[in-house]
Every structure is written in structure tokens, then in C-alpha cells.
Amino acid sequence: MNKALLTLTLIGTLTLTGCGAFKNNLGRAAEALSSGNYVVTVWSGDKAVRTYEVKNGFINSEKESDGWFFMHNGKLIRVSGTVTIEQQ
């Protein structure tokens, strides 16, 4: 609970300061704190080769990579390359 309160306090403080970079990343921070429904599609050229439906989950970016990872049917899935992620 204290971590959530600290996070909200920090967000509120930085929002009031008018920091442009912070405002651009505010949406990402809000998404990181809440789960959602997503459709992840992996592409090869103009053809969809794999589609995942993530229900009430999180999509996370790989650090220093073009990849993404998430849980699907109890398994960790990692994708990279041409990927589209649609929030439902």
C-alpha cells in the first residue's frame, strides 16, 4: 500500500511541475500499474504468423531490446521483430 501511495504522490508532484517528458510517459506509467486485455500479433512481412490474446494481463518491454514479454495460458512468451500490440 505504501508503494502505491508513494507512486501516486510522485506522479501528482511531477504532473504539477509541468515536466514535458514526464507527461509523455504518464500513459506508460499508468499502464504499468494496471492490467488489461491485449491482442499481440507477430508479423512476417505483411502476413500475421502468430496472434496471442492476453486477458487481464501485462505486456512488458525487454530492456535494451526490441522484444516484448507476457504470460499466455500460464507460459512466458517472448516476441521480437515486427509486433503489434492492441489494447482492447
VODRENKOL-821148 format. One record per atom (N, C-alpha, C): residue in three letters; x, y, z. Coordinates in nm, 2 decimals. Layout:
N
<r bator="ALA" east="X" north="Y" up="Z"/>
...
// end
This chain:
88
<r bator="MET" east="0.08" north="-0.12" up="0.00"/>
<r bator="MET" east="0.00" north="0.00" up="0.00"/>
<r bator="MET" east="0.09" north="0.13" up="0.00"/>
<r bator="ASN" east="0.19" north="0.13" up="0.08"/>
<r bator="ASN" east="0.28" north="0.24" up="0.09"/>
<r bator="ASN" east="0.35" north="0.27" up="-0.05"/>
<r bator="LYS" east="0.38" north="0.16" up="-0.12"/>
<r bator="LYS" east="0.45" north="0.18" up="-0.25"/>
<r bator="LYS" east="0.35" north="0.25" up="-0.35"/>
<r bator="ALA" east="0.22" north="0.21" up="-0.35"/>
<r bator="ALA" east="0.12" north="0.27" up="-0.43"/>
<r bator="ALA" east="0.10" north="0.42" up="-0.40"/>
<r bator="LEU" east="0.10" north="0.45" up="-0.27"/>
<r bator="LEU" east="0.08" north="0.58" up="-0.22"/>
<r bator="LEU" east="0.20" north="0.67" up="-0.26"/>
<r bator="LEU" east="0.32" north="0.62" up="-0.25"/>
<r bator="LEU" east="0.44" north="0.69" up="-0.29"/>
<r bator="LEU" east="0.44" north="0.71" up="-0.44"/>
<r bator="THR" east="0.40" north="0.61" up="-0.52"/>
<r bator="THR" east="0.39" north="0.63" up="-0.66"/>
<r bator="THR" east="0.29" north="0.74" up="-0.70"/>
<r bator="LEU" east="0.18" north="0.73" up="-0.64"/>
<r bator="LEU" east="0.07" north="0.83" up="-0.67"/>
<r bator="LEU" east="0.12" north="0.97" up="-0.63"/>
<r bator="THR" east="0.19" north="0.99" up="-0.52"/>
<r bator="THR" east="0.24" north="1.12" up="-0.48"/>
<r bator="THR" east="0.34" north="1.17" up="-0.57"/>
<r bator="LEU" east="0.43" north="1.08" up="-0.62"/>
<r bator="LEU" east="0.53" north="1.12" up="-0.71"/>
<r bator="LEU" east="0.47" north="1.16" up="-0.85"/>
<r bator="ILE" east="0.37" north="1.09" up="-0.89"/>
<r bator="ILE" east="0.30" north="1.12" up="-1.02"/>
<r bator="ILE" east="0.24" north="1.26" up="-1.00"/>
<r bator="GLY" east="0.17" north="1.28" up="-0.89"/>
<r bator="GLY" east="0.10" north="1.41" up="-0.87"/>
<r bator="GLY" east="0.20" north="1.52" up="-0.86"/>
<r bator="THR" east="0.31" north="1.51" up="-0.80"/>
<r bator="THR" east="0.41" north="1.61" up="-0.79"/>
<r bator="THR" east="0.47" north="1.65" up="-0.92"/>
<r bator="LEU" east="0.51" north="1.55" up="-1.00"/>
<r bator="LEU" east="0.57" north="1.57" up="-1.13"/>
<r bator="LEU" east="0.47" north="1.63" up="-1.23"/>
<r bator="THR" east="0.34" north="1.59" up="-1.22"/>
<r bator="THR" east="0.24" north="1.64" up="-1.31"/>
<r bator="THR" east="0.23" north="1.79" up="-1.28"/>
<r bator="LEU" east="0.23" north="1.84" up="-1.16"/>
<r bator="LEU" east="0.21" north="1.98" up="-1.13"/>
<r bator="LEU" east="0.33" north="2.06" up="-1.17"/>
<r bator="THR" east="0.45" north="2.00" up="-1.19"/>
<r bator="THR" east="0.57" north="2.08" up="-1.23"/>
<r bator="THR" east="0.57" north="2.11" up="-1.38"/>
<r bator="GLY" east="0.49" north="2.04" up="-1.46"/>
<r bator="GLY" east="0.49" north="2.07" up="-1.60"/>
<r bator="GLY" east="0.60" north="2.01" up="-1.68"/>
<r bator="CYS" east="0.66" north="1.90" up="-1.63"/>
<r bator="CYS" east="0.77" north="1.83" up="-1.70"/>
<r bator="CYS" east="0.71" north="1.76" up="-1.82"/>
<r bator="GLY" east="0.75" north="1.81" up="-1.94"/>
<r bator="GLY" east="0.70" north="1.75" up="-2.06"/>
<r bator="GLY" east="0.74" north="1.61" up="-2.08"/>
<r bator="ALA" east="0.86" north="1.57" up="-2.05"/>
<r bator="ALA" east="0.89" north="1.43" up="-2.07"/>
<r bator="ALA" east="0.81" north="1.34" up="-1.97"/>
<r bator="PHE" east="0.78" north="1.39" up="-1.86"/>
<r bator="PHE" east="0.70" north="1.31" up="-1.76"/>
<r bator="PHE" east="0.56" north="1.29" up="-1.82"/>
<r bator="LYS" east="0.50" north="1.40" up="-1.87"/>
<r bator="LYS" east="0.37" north="1.39" up="-1.92"/>
<r bator="LYS" east="0.36" north="1.29" up="-2.04"/>
<r bator="ASN" east="0.47" north="1.29" up="-2.12"/>
<r bator="ASN" east="0.47" north="1.19" up="-2.23"/>
<r bator="ASN" east="0.47" north="1.05" up="-2.18"/>
<r bator="ASN" east="0.53" north="1.03" up="-2.07"/>
<r bator="ASN" east="0.55" north="0.89" up="-2.02"/>
<r bator="ASN" east="0.44" north="0.85" up="-1.92"/>
<r bator="LEU" east="0.35" north="0.95" up="-1.89"/>
<r bator="LEU" east="0.25" north="0.92" up="-1.79"/>
<r bator="LEU" east="0.16" north="0.81" up="-1.83"/>
<r bator="GLY" east="0.12" north="0.80" up="-1.95"/>
<r bator="GLY" east="0.04" north="0.69" up="-2.00"/>
<r bator="GLY" east="0.10" north="0.55" up="-1.98"/>
<r bator="ARG" east="0.23" north="0.55" up="-2.01"/>
<r bator="ARG" east="0.31" north="0.42" up="-1.99"/>
<r bator="ARG" east="0.31" north="0.38" up="-1.84"/>
<r bator="ALA" east="0.33" north="0.48" up="-1.75"/>
<r bator="ALA" east="0.33" north="0.45" up="-1.61"/>
<r bator="ALA" east="0.19" north="0.40" up="-1.56"/>
<r bator="ALA" east="0.09" north="0.46" up="-1.61"/>
<r bator="ALA" east="-0.05" north="0.42" up="-1.57"/>
<r bator="ALA" east="-0.07" north="0.27" up="-1.62"/>
<r bator="GLU" east="-0.03" north="0.24" up="-1.74"/>
<r bator="GLU" east="-0.05" north="0.11" up="-1.79"/>
<r bator="GLU" east="0.03" north="0.00" up="-1.71"/>
<r bator="ALA" east="0.15" north="0.04" up="-1.67"/>
<r bator="ALA" east="0.24" north="-0.05" up="-1.59"/>
<r bator="ALA" east="0.17" north="-0.08" up="-1.45"/>
<r bator="LEU" east="0.09" north="0.00" up="-1.40"/>
<r bator="LEU" east="0.02" north="-0.02" up="-1.27"/>
<r bator="LEU" east="-0.11" north="-0.10" up="-1.28"/>
<r bator="SER" east="-0.16" north="-0.11" up="-1.40"/>
<r bator="SER" east="-0.29" north="-0.18" up="-1.42"/>
<r bator="SER" east="-0.28" north="-0.28" up="-1.53"/>
<r bator="SER" east="-0.36" north="-0.39" up="-1.51"/>
<r bator="SER" east="-0.36" north="-0.49" up="-1.62"/>
<r bator="SER" east="-0.47" north="-0.46" up="-1.72"/>
<r bator="GLY" east="-0.46" north="-0.53" up="-1.83"/>
<r bator="GLY" east="-0.56" north="-0.50" up="-1.93"/>
<r bator="GLY" east="-0.57" north="-0.62" up="-2.03"/>
<r bator="ASN" east="-0.66" north="-0.60" up="-2.13"/>
<r bator="ASN" east="-0.67" north="-0.70" up="-2.24"/>
<r bator="ASN" east="-0.60" north="-0.66" up="-2.36"/>
<r bator="TYR" east="-0.52" north="-0.74" up="-2.42"/>
<r bator="TYR" east="-0.44" north="-0.71" up="-2.54"/>
<r bator="TYR" east="-0.45" north="-0.82" up="-2.64"/>
<r bator="VAL" east="-0.43" north="-0.78" up="-2.77"/>
<r bator="VAL" east="-0.41" north="-0.87" up="-2.88"/>
<r bator="VAL" east="-0.27" north="-0.84" up="-2.93"/>
<r bator="VAL" east="-0.18" north="-0.94" up="-2.92"/>
<r bator="VAL" east="-0.04" north="-0.93" up="-2.97"/>
<r bator="VAL" east="-0.03" north="-1.01" up="-3.10"/>
<r bator="THR" east="0.02" north="-0.94" up="-3.21"/>
<r bator="THR" east="0.03" north="-1.01" up="-3.34"/>
<r bator="THR" east="0.18" north="-1.00" up="-3.38"/>
<r bator="VAL" east="0.23" north="-1.11" up="-3.42"/>
<r bator="VAL" east="0.37" north="-1.12" up="-3.47"/>
<r bator="VAL" east="0.36" north="-1.13" up="-3.62"/>
<r bator="TRP" east="0.44" north="-1.04" up="-3.69"/>
<r bator="TRP" east="0.43" north="-1.03" up="-3.84"/>
<r bator="TRP" east="0.55" north="-1.08" up="-3.91"/>
<r bator="SER" east="0.54" north="-1.14" up="-4.03"/>
<r bator="SER" east="0.65" north="-1.17" up="-4.12"/>
<r bator="SER" east="0.61" north="-1.10" up="-4.25"/>
<r bator="GLY" east="0.67" north="-0.99" up="-4.28"/>
<r bator="GLY" east="0.63" north="-0.92" up="-4.40"/>
<r bator="GLY" east="0.49" north="-0.86" up="-4.37"/>
<r bator="ASP" east="0.40" north="-0.89" up="-4.46"/>
<r bator="ASP" east="0.26" north="-0.84" up="-4.44"/>
<r bator="ASP" east="0.17" north="-0.95" up="-4.40"/>
<r bator="LYS" east="0.22" north="-1.06" up="-4.35"/>
<r bator="LYS" east="0.15" north="-1.18" up="-4.31"/>
<r bator="LYS" east="0.16" north="-1.20" up="-4.15"/>
<r bator="ALA" east="0.04" north="-1.21" up="-4.09"/>
<r bator="ALA" east="0.04" north="-1.24" up="-3.94"/>
<r bator="ALA" east="0.07" north="-1.38" up="-3.92"/>
<r bator="VAL" east="0.18" north="-1.41" up="-3.85"/>
<r bator="VAL" east="0.22" north="-1.55" up="-3.83"/>
<r bator="VAL" east="0.18" north="-1.61" up="-3.70"/>
<r bator="ARG" east="0.15" north="-1.52" up="-3.60"/>
<r bator="ARG" east="0.10" north="-1.57" up="-3.47"/>
<r bator="ARG" east="0.03" north="-1.46" up="-3.40"/>
<r bator="THR" east="-0.08" north="-1.50" up="-3.33"/>
<r bator="THR" east="-0.16" north="-1.40" up="-3.26"/>
<r bator="THR" east="-0.19" north="-1.45" up="-3.12"/>
<r bator="TYR" east="-0.17" north="-1.37" up="-3.02"/>
<r bator="TYR" east="-0.20" north="-1.40" up="-2.88"/>
<r bator="TYR" east="-0.30" north="-1.31" up="-2.82"/>
<r bator="GLU" east="-0.40" north="-1.36" up="-2.75"/>
<r bator="GLU" east="-0.49" north="-1.28" up="-2.68"/>
<r bator="GLU" east="-0.46" north="-1.29" up="-2.53"/>
<r bator="VAL" east="-0.42" north="-1.17" up="-2.47"/>
<r bator="VAL" east="-0.39" north="-1.16" up="-2.33"/>
<r bator="VAL" east="-0.50" north="-1.10" up="-2.26"/>
<r bator="LYS" east="-0.56" north="-1.17" up="-2.17"/>
<r bator="LYS" east="-0.68" north="-1.13" up="-2.09"/>
<r bator="LYS" east="-0.63" north="-1.09" up="-1.95"/>
<r bator="ASN" east="-0.66" north="-0.97" up="-1.90"/>
<r bator="ASN" east="-0.63" north="-0.92" up="-1.77"/>
<r bator="ASN" east="-0.48" north="-0.95" up="-1.73"/>
<r bator="GLY" east="-0.40" north="-0.91" up="-1.83"/>
<r bator="GLY" east="-0.25" north="-0.93" up="-1.81"/>
<r bator="GLY" east="-0.17" north="-0.80" up="-1.84"/>
<r bator="PHE" east="-0.04" north="-0.82" up="-1.84"/>
<r bator="PHE" east="0.05" north="-0.72" up="-1.86"/>
<r bator="PHE" east="0.14" north="-0.75" up="-1.98"/>
<r bator="ILE" east="0.18" north="-0.65" up="-2.06"/>
<r bator="ILE" east="0.27" north="-0.66" up="-2.17"/>
<r bator="ILE" east="0.39" north="-0.58" up="-2.13"/>
<r bator="ASN" east="0.51" north="-0.64" up="-2.12"/>
<r bator="ASN" east="0.63" north="-0.57" up="-2.08"/>
<r bator="ASN" east="0.73" north="-0.56" up="-2.19"/>
<r bator="SER" east="0.81" north="-0.46" up="-2.20"/>
<r bator="SER" east="0.91" north="-0.45" up="-2.30"/>
<r bator="SER" east="1.04" north="-0.50" up="-2.24"/>
<r bator="GLU" east="1.12" north="-0.57" up="-2.33"/>
<r bator="GLU" east="1.25" north="-0.62" up="-2.29"/>
<r bator="GLU" east="1.35" north="-0.50" up="-2.28"/>
<r bator="LYS" east="1.43" north="-0.49" up="-2.17"/>
<r bator="LYS" east="1.53" north="-0.39" up="-2.16"/>
<r bator="LYS" east="1.63" north="-0.40" up="-2.27"/>
<r bator="GLU" east="1.66" north="-0.28" up="-2.33"/>
<r bator="GLU" east="1.77" north="-0.27" up="-2.43"/>
<r bator="GLU" east="1.74" north="-0.37" up="-2.54"/>
<r bator="SER" east="1.62" north="-0.39" up="-2.59"/>
<r bator="SER" east="1.59" north="-0.48" up="-2.69"/>
<r bator="SER" east="1.46" north="-0.43" up="-2.76"/>
<r bator="ASP" east="1.43" north="-0.49" up="-2.88"/>
<r bator="ASP" east="1.30" north="-0.46" up="-2.95"/>
<r bator="ASP" east="1.20" north="-0.56" up="-2.91"/>
<r bator="GLY" east="1.22" north="-0.64" up="-2.80"/>
<r bator="GLY" east="1.13" north="-0.75" up="-2.77"/>
<r bator="GLY" east="1.03" north="-0.71" up="-2.66"/>
<r bator="TRP" east="0.93" north="-0.80" up="-2.65"/>
<r bator="TRP" east="0.82" north="-0.79" up="-2.55"/>
<r bator="TRP" east="0.80" north="-0.92" up="-2.48"/>
<r bator="PHE" east="0.75" north="-0.92" up="-2.36"/>
<r bator="PHE" east="0.72" north="-1.05" up="-2.30"/>
<r bator="PHE" east="0.59" north="-1.04" up="-2.22"/>
<r bator="PHE" east="0.52" north="-1.15" up="-2.20"/>
<r bator="PHE" east="0.39" north="-1.15" up="-2.13"/>
<r bator="PHE" east="0.36" north="-1.30" up="-2.10"/>
<r bator="MET" east="0.26" north="-1.32" up="-2.02"/>
<r bator="MET" east="0.22" north="-1.45" up="-1.98"/>
<r bator="MET" east="0.09" north="-1.49" up="-2.07"/>
<r bator="HIS" east="0.09" north="-1.61" up="-2.13"/>
<r bator="HIS" east="-0.02" north="-1.65" up="-2.21"/>
<r bator="HIS" east="-0.04" north="-1.80" up="-2.17"/>
<r bator="ASN" east="-0.16" north="-1.83" up="-2.12"/>
<r bator="ASN" east="-0.20" north="-1.97" up="-2.08"/>
<r bator="ASN" east="-0.10" north="-2.03" up="-1.99"/>
<r bator="GLY" east="-0.05" north="-1.95" up="-1.89"/>
<r bator="GLY" east="0.04" north="-2.00" up="-1.79"/>
<r bator="GLY" east="0.19" north="-2.01" up="-1.84"/>
<r bator="LYS" east="0.22" north="-1.97" up="-1.96"/>
<r bator="LYS" east="0.35" north="-1.98" up="-2.01"/>
<r bator="LYS" east="0.41" north="-1.84" up="-2.04"/>
<r bator="LEU" east="0.54" north="-1.82" up="-2.02"/>
<r bator="LEU" east="0.60" north="-1.70" up="-2.05"/>
<r bator="LEU" east="0.63" north="-1.69" up="-2.20"/>
<r bator="ILE" east="0.58" north="-1.59" up="-2.27"/>
<r bator="ILE" east="0.60" north="-1.57" up="-2.41"/>
<r bator="ILE" east="0.69" north="-1.45" up="-2.43"/>
<r bator="ARG" east="0.79" north="-1.47" up="-2.52"/>
<r bator="ARG" east="0.88" north="-1.35" up="-2.56"/>
<r bator="ARG" east="0.87" north="-1.34" up="-2.71"/>
<r bator="VAL" east="0.85" north="-1.22" up="-2.76"/>
<r bator="VAL" east="0.84" north="-1.19" up="-2.90"/>
<r bator="VAL" east="0.93" north="-1.08" up="-2.93"/>
<r bator="SER" east="0.98" north="-1.07" up="-3.06"/>
<r bator="SER" east="1.06" north="-0.96" up="-3.10"/>
<r bator="SER" east="1.04" north="-0.94" up="-3.25"/>
<r bator="GLY" east="1.09" north="-0.84" up="-3.31"/>
<r bator="GLY" east="1.08" north="-0.81" up="-3.45"/>
<r bator="GLY" east="0.96" north="-0.73" up="-3.47"/>
<r bator="THR" east="0.88" north="-0.75" up="-3.58"/>
<r bator="THR" east="0.77" north="-0.67" up="-3.61"/>
<r bator="THR" east="0.65" north="-0.73" up="-3.54"/>
<r bator="VAL" east="0.60" north="-0.65" up="-3.44"/>
<r bator="VAL" east="0.49" north="-0.69" up="-3.35"/>
<r bator="VAL" east="0.40" north="-0.58" up="-3.33"/>
<r bator="THR" east="0.27" north="-0.61" up="-3.33"/>
<r bator="THR" east="0.17" north="-0.51" up="-3.30"/>
<r bator="THR" east="0.10" north="-0.55" up="-3.17"/>
<r bator="ILE" east="0.08" north="-0.45" up="-3.08"/>
<r bator="ILE" east="0.01" north="-0.48" up="-2.96"/>
<r bator="ILE" east="-0.11" north="-0.38" up="-2.95"/>
<r bator="GLU" east="-0.23" north="-0.44" up="-2.95"/>
<r bator="GLU" east="-0.35" north="-0.36" up="-2.94"/>
<r bator="GLU" east="-0.42" north="-0.38" up="-2.81"/>
<r bator="GLN" east="-0.44" north="-0.27" up="-2.74"/>
<r bator="GLN" east="-0.52" north="-0.27" up="-2.62"/>
<r bator="GLN" east="-0.67" north="-0.28" up="-2.65"/>
<r bator="GLN" east="-0.74" north="-0.37" up="-2.59"/>
<r bator="GLN" east="-0.88" north="-0.39" up="-2.61"/>
<r bator="GLN" east="-0.96" north="-0.31" up="-2.52"/>
// end
